[in-house]
């Protein structure tokens, strides 16, 4: 967020710069989302106060409408993140369903090993489809930031511009870092070639590409650890053949890695819940924020003249933003709600078929 010569604050045009190869824990991601949620409440309260305490010009109204339009992109990003978190949970359930065949005392047969390999291959955390959707959302948010800078002018109230810019910047920061952290890209996992010349070329290429990476290199520590353990187990099981000389050594290695993977999946499953709660809270907070700003604009317009809003009325516009995290946790995102409706519909159809058979 930069300051221009006309004392107006501009929206960020690019994502925040973070160290290359940065690992961030789930606890820090939750803290970042809490800061974003708290900033939305305080900054929008300041924006409401800026409009109600003085004259609201046409430039201020246009700026408010521009901000409200931009929040639709934030909502899309929240839904994409929620879908990605659901995909991670699906991978965890698939992995946990086959670990019992590997970390037990009995040796699995060939058919079981083939089934385990198929499940581990399908439960790949590197979901390119969801990652592409997240990247598109982030790209749209950056384009929106550039448009804000182009339309900002000196007629906008300084307090209003500063509060809306802060609200946008913190929400963008939280969503962008969280989206990159759960994308689980395979940076640095490809081995270099054995020969010296190939190793040198690959090293130069790696360093060149690393200069272009920004927050793409950020990864959630618990997620990347689980993904690496799952890929290691997949390689071991794929090359595990009975009757070979090192069969017992591989059997011990598979059992050890399977136990470690079980521990990591359980740990990741626990830390996903607070993140889902915070992203759901941010989503519904932005929805409430949009409604409050629409009400504010409608109350400040009366045949082109500004109507003075009483302090009690302005407080009512932001009091709905004070719900705690437990209240937000009881509400599902639209994507999750649609999934539940589809599941219930399938369940009803299954019950109807059973009734017809009886």
Residue pairs with C-beta under 8 A, 6 or more apart in sequence:
1 9
1 10
1 11
1 12
1 165
1 166
1 169
2 9
2 10
2 12
3 9
3 10
4 10
4 152
6 153
6 154
7 154
7 158
8 152
8 153
8 154
8 156
8 158
8 161
9 161
9 162
9 165
9 166
10 148
10 149
10 152
10 165
11 144
11 145
11 148
11 149
11 165
11 168
11 169
11 172
12 145
12 168
12 169
12 172
13 142
13 145
13 146
13 149
14 142
14 145
14 214
15 138
15 142
15 172
15 176
15 180
15 214
15 215
16 173
16 176
16 177
16 215
17 214
17 215
18 177
18 214
18 215
18 217
18 218
20 210
20 213
20 217
21 187
21 188
21 217
22 217
22 218
22 219
23 218
23 219
23 220
23 221
23 224
24 177
24 181
24 218
24 219
24 220
24 221
25 220
25 221
25 222
26 220
26 221
26 222
26 271
26 272
26 274
26 275
27 271
29 177
29 178
29 181
29 220
29 275
30 274
30 275
30 278
32 173
32 174
32 177
32 178
33 174
33 178
33 275
33 278
33 279
33 281
33 282
34 278
34 325
35 170
35 174
36 170
36 171
36 173
36 174
36 175
36 282
37 278
37 281
37 282
37 285
37 325
39 166
39 167
39 170
39 171
40 167
40 170
40 171
40 282
40 285
40 286
40 289
40 321
41 285
41 318
41 321
41 322
43 163
43 164
43 166
43 167
43 170
44 163
44 167
44 289
44 292
44 293
44 318
44 321
45 318
45 321
46 159
46 162
46 163
47 64
47 159
47 160
47 163
47 164
47 167
47 293
48 292
48 296
48 314
48 317
48 318
49 159
49 314
50 157
50 159
50 160
50 163
51 60
51 64
51 157
51 160
51 296
51 300
52 296
52 300
52 308
52 309
52 311
52 314
54 157
55 306
56 157
56 300
56 306
57 155
57 156
57 157
59 153
59 155
59 156
60 155
60 156
60 157
60 160
61 297
61 300
61 301
62 151
63 151
63 152
63 156
63 160
63 161
63 164
64 160
64 164
64 293
64 296
64 297
65 297
66 147
66 148
66 151
67 164
67 167
67 168
67 293
68 290
68 293
68 294
70 141
70 144
70 148
70 168
71 286
71 289
71 290
73 137
73 140
73 141
73 144
74 141
74 171
74 172
74 175
74 286
75 283
75 286
75 287
76 137
76 140
77 134
77 137
77 138
77 141
77 175
77 179
78 175
78 279
78 280
78 282
78 283
78 286
78 333
79 283
79 333
79 334
79 335
80 130
80 133
80 134
80 137
80 179
81 134
81 175
81 178
81 179
81 182
81 279
82 276
82 279
82 280
82 283
82 333
82 335
82 336
83 130
83 133
83 335
84 127
84 130
84 131
84 134
84 179
84 182
84 183
85 182
85 272
85 275
85 276
85 279
86 335
86 336
86 339
87 127
87 130
88 125
88 182
88 223
88 268
88 272
89 269
89 272
90 123
91 123
91 124
91 125
92 123
92 226
92 265
92 268
92 269
94 119
94 122
94 123
95 119
95 120
95 123
95 230
95 261
95 265
96 262
96 265
97 119
98 115
98 116
98 119
98 120
99 258
99 261
99 262
99 265
101 108
101 112
101 115
101 116
102 108
102 116
102 233
102 237
102 254
102 255
102 258
103 255
103 258
103 259
103 262
107 242
107 251
108 116
110 242
113 237
113 240
116 237
117 234
117 237
117 238
120 230
120 233
120 234
120 237
121 234
123 230
124 230
125 184
125 223
125 226
125 227
125 230
126 184
126 185
126 186
126 227
127 184
130 183
131 183
131 184
131 185
134 179
134 180
134 183
135 183
137 179
138 175
138 176
138 179
138 180
141 172
141 175
141 176
145 168
145 172
148 168
152 161
171 282
171 286
174 282
175 282
176 215
177 215
177 218
178 275
178 279
180 215
180 216
180 218
180 219
181 218
181 219
181 220
181 223
182 220
182 223
183 216
183 219
184 219
184 220
184 223
184 224
184 227
185 216
185 217
185 219
187 213
187 216
187 217
187 219
188 206
189 228
189 231
192 198
192 199
192 202
192 203
193 199
193 201
193 202
210 217
222 264
222 267
222 268
222 271
223 268
225 264
226 261
226 264
226 265
226 267
226 268
229 257
229 260
229 261
229 264
230 261
232 257
233 254
233 257
233 258
233 261
236 250
236 253
236 254
236 257
237 254
239 250
240 247
240 250
240 251
240 254
241 247
244 250
277 325
277 328
277 329
278 325
279 333
280 328
280 329
280 331
280 332
280 333
281 323
281 325
281 328
281 329
283 333
284 323
284 328
284 331
285 321
285 323
285 328
288 320
288 321
288 323
289 321
291 320
292 317
292 318
292 320
292 321
295 317
296 309
296 314
296 317
299 307
299 309
299 313
300 306
300 307
300 309
301 307
332 340
